[in-house]
Amino acid sequence: MYNNISPAHRFFGILGGRRRVEKPAVRDDDNIENDVAARREREHVRIFERIKNRIQNRNASERKAIVFSIGENCLTDDILKRNGLKSFSSPYASSRSNVEYVLAFEEERFRDFLNPEFLRDEEAFGKAVVRNKKYVAVKNTYHSSCTNGFEFTHHNVLSDDKARETFERRCQRLLDLEGYDITLVYHHRMCEQTDEKLLGRHLAQLAKIYANKKNRVRIFAFTQVLVEDPSERRVEKYKQGEICFYRFYTLHEWGGDDQDIFWARVDDDLLQLMVEDIKNLSRRKHE
């Protein structure tokens, strides 16, 4: 009775009820191609990310480092210049101001910086100056010479077209900064009533303006404290957030008729600590 049944059928017991034979799943060509395409796409994404990271790292290492003064007066610019650190003259390099004035004009992108509507002929220390009076009131306390409106100490931007053009170029230069390593240096004129934490917050706001334009920003701020004994001359260095502060204990207030005192050359030995820190920062950015 089993003569017509194949050996395979007898092996699987077909007469007692056939058992279903599970065959290996066969993937169609479309699924295989889709999986291959997906793997290739993932590999392309990984390659793209590696290339992008290399480019970003290279661009970061190739960023041009620049250093410039943000006030409060001419002293900062002179210190940078005589130590080979100055990259260019900013609108604040040869002026009297404070960080709140600087911040206000930066936030409005210098819209009314040279607007004749706000410019006034005035006097400072017996000399004729032009001041922008749009912003005068301040929240912090500063040296009295720095709170009379933004002062164009050495340029008559009200009546001298060349002076106006000079400051237009300086303003535009700052507006165009993008993708740089920027070091801003700020001299806060000696004032015991200053709220240093508020000063630091204002400087941090300024740093953010430049950082928002794909720049890497560092701010160095310095001031002085008078002492009577030469043995007390020293430097205190500290940080508030990302702002580097330097407090120079000196025998003479930087000002007056003696040019070595006026330009703080008598304290070059102390200032070198800050100068070297700025130089070292620039070196690290290029390594």
Phi, psi and omega in degrees: 000344180259010186297329183270007182259131183290155177305326180294317179297316179298322181298319183270005177065045185298330183286334179272012183111116188292134173268136182288128179269120179280120177264148177303137179295136179251119180275133180286166185297327181296317179297318180299314181296323179295318179295318179297317180296320180295319179296320179296319180296317178298320179293322178296321178297316179298318179296317179299317180296319179297317180295317180299317179296320179296318179296316180297317179295320179294317179297321179297319181286338182262002177303140177280129179271129178230150181227132176207164183275143172239030175098193007277346180214196186289341186302316182303312182299321181292319178298316179296318183294313185286348176253013175069027183255339186291128177270320179192172178272123175272173176297344184261354189299318185241035183232170171248131181196198172210170187297332180290322175295314180302312181299318181298315181288326176295319181294329178265009178056040174062024184305313183250017183301320181245018181289117182304336179301332183251359183270138182225141170281123180220191183227142176219122180054041176081006181239148178287134177222165173247135178235143171269120187258012180298318179242117179235309181296142180227159179271327182264180178248130182230170173303141186301334181287349187248016184231031182249020189099163181292123187255123171271089192293324187240007183224128178271084183283358179276323185235352182255110183298322180295322178295319178297317179298322178301314182285332174297317178295318181297319178295313182297325179301318179289321180296332183274353183292120178207129178080030181249162165266111188248130172244118178258135182238129188231124175261114175266112182300141185309123180203111186293336184274358183295137171274102186292330177293320177294320176302315179297322179294321178294319177296322178296324176297320179295317178301322181296324179301316180285325179295329179293348178254033176064028174260151169261128192236138172225138179241131173249123179239140181220153177212183181224157175230131182278138175231162183260331185258129179305332180292345180270354178296129182191179178232133171250129181241132179206169181236145171235104189064236178262005181271127177267119181253144176229128177246114183262121178268111188232166180274336186229142172287136182288101182168189177087196186268335178288114186294329177292327176281316182305315182266011176062021178291335178294345181243025180301328181297325177283318182298337182298334178298313178293317181302314181294324177297320178294316180296317180296324178297318179296321179296317181296326181290338181262357180281000000 
